[in-house]
């Protein structure tokens, strides 16, 4: 997964993490609008997510 900070101009990547044991952490991120990108899928596949929890 990659987390991006939505900013004016090119968005800033906050890094890539591998999801182990259903937990991924980017540490303490500054206030702002963020979105996630799931990397590594091909055109043949899709991802179904039942829940996504963010904690501050």
Phi and psi in degrees as GROMACS dihedral restraints (atoms count N, CA, C in turn):
[ dihedral_restraints ]
;  ai    aj    ak    al  type     phi  dphi    fc
    3     4     5     6     1  -122.6    20    10
    4     5     6     7     1   137.1    20    10
    6     7     8     9     1  -110.0    20    10
    7     8     9    10     1   134.8    20    10
    9    10    11    12     1  -118.3    20    10
   10    11    12    13     1   141.2    20    10
   12    13    14    15     1   -95.5    20    10
   13    14    15    16     1   124.1    20    10
   15    16    17    18     1   -78.8    20    10
   16    17    18    19     1   108.9    20    10
   18    19    20    21     1  -129.7    20    10
   19    20    21    22     1   164.8    20    10
   21    22    23    24     1   -68.2    20    10
   22    23    24    25     1   127.6    20    10
   24    25    26    27     1    95.4    20    10
   25    26    27    28     1  -161.4    20    10
   27    28    29    30     1   -62.9    20    10
   28    29    30    31     1   131.3    20    10
   30    31    32    33     1   -65.7    20    10
   31    32    33    34     1   151.6    20    10
   33    34    35    36     1  -102.6    20    10
   34    35    36    37     1   124.9    20    10
   36    37    38    39     1   -73.0    20    10
   37    38    39    40     1   135.4    20    10
   39    40    41    42     1  -101.9    20    10
   40    41    42    43     1    11.8    20    10
   42    43    44    45     1   110.2    20    10
   43    44    45    46     1   164.8    20    10
   45    46    47    48     1  -108.1    20    10
   46    47    48    49     1   138.4    20    10
   48    49    50    51     1  -134.0    20    10
   49    50    51    52     1   147.7    20    10
   51    52    53    54     1   -95.3    20    10
   52    53    54    55     1   134.7    20    10
   54    55    56    57     1   -84.2    20    10
   55    56    57    58     1   103.9    20    10
   57    58    59    60     1  -106.1    20    10
   58    59    60    61     1   134.8    20    10
   60    61    62    63     1    55.0    20    10
   61    62    63    64     1    35.7    20    10
   63    64    65    66     1    63.2    20    10
   64    65    66    67     1    22.9    20    10
   66    67    68    69     1  -137.2    20    10
   67    68    69    70     1   133.3    20    10
   69    70    71    72     1  -138.2    20    10
   70    71    72    73     1   138.2    20    10
   72    73    74    75     1  -131.4    20    10
   73    74    75    76     1   138.2    20    10
   75    76    77    78     1  -109.6    20    10
   76    77    78    79     1     8.3    20    10
   78    79    80    81     1    76.3    20    10
   79    80    81    82     1  -155.1    20    10
   81    82    83    84     1   -87.9    20    10
   82    83    84    85     1   104.8    20    10
   84    85    86    87     1   -91.8    20    10
   85    86    87    88     1   143.0    20    10
   87    88    89    90     1   -65.7    20    10
   88    89    90    91     1   159.9    20    10
   90    91    92    93     1   -56.6    20    10
   91    92    93    94     1   145.8    20    10
   93    94    95    96     1   156.3    20    10
   94    95    96    97     1  -175.1    20    10
   96    97    98    99     1  -102.7    20    10
   97    98    99   100     1   129.1    20    10
   99   100   101   102     1  -127.1    20    10
  100   101   102   103     1   157.9    20    10
  102   103   104   105     1  -144.5    20    10
  103   104   105   106     1   158.1    20    10
  105   106   107   108     1  -104.6    20    10
  106   107   108   109     1   148.3    20    10
  108   109   110   111     1  -126.3    20    10
  109   110   111   112     1   129.3    20    10
  111   112   113   114     1   -96.7    20    10
  112   113   114   115     1   120.0    20    10
  114   115   116   117     1  -105.9    20    10
  115   116   117   118     1   150.9    20    10
  117   118   119   120     1   106.7    20    10
  118   119   120   121     1     2.1    20    10
  120   121   122   123     1   -92.2    20    10
  121   122   123   124     1   151.9    20    10
  123   124   125   126     1  -101.6    20    10
  124   125   126   127     1   177.1    20    10
  126   127   128   129     1   -63.3    20    10
  127   128   129   130     1   -18.5    20    10
  129   130   131   132     1   -86.2    20    10
  130   131   132   133     1    -8.4    20    10
  132   133   134   135     1  -121.4    20    10
  133   134   135   136     1   165.9    20    10
  135   136   137   138     1  -144.0    20    10
  136   137   138   139     1   166.7    20    10
  138   139   140   141     1  -120.3    20    10
  139   140   141   142     1   131.3    20    10
  141   142   143   144     1  -115.4    20    10
  142   143   144   145     1   125.1    20    10
  144   145   146   147     1  -118.7    20    10
  145   146   147   148     1   124.8    20    10
  147   148   149   150     1   -79.4    20    10
  148   149   150   151     1   -42.0    20    10
  150   151   152   153     1  -145.7    20    10
  151   152   153   154     1   152.8    20    10
  153   154   155   156     1  -138.5    20    10
  154   155   156   157     1   124.8    20    10
  156   157   158   159     1  -116.8    20    10
  157   158   159   160     1   131.9    20    10
  159   160   161   162     1  -114.5    20    10
  160   161   162   163     1   142.6    20    10
  162   163   164   165     1  -126.9    20    10
  163   164   165   166     1   147.8    20    10
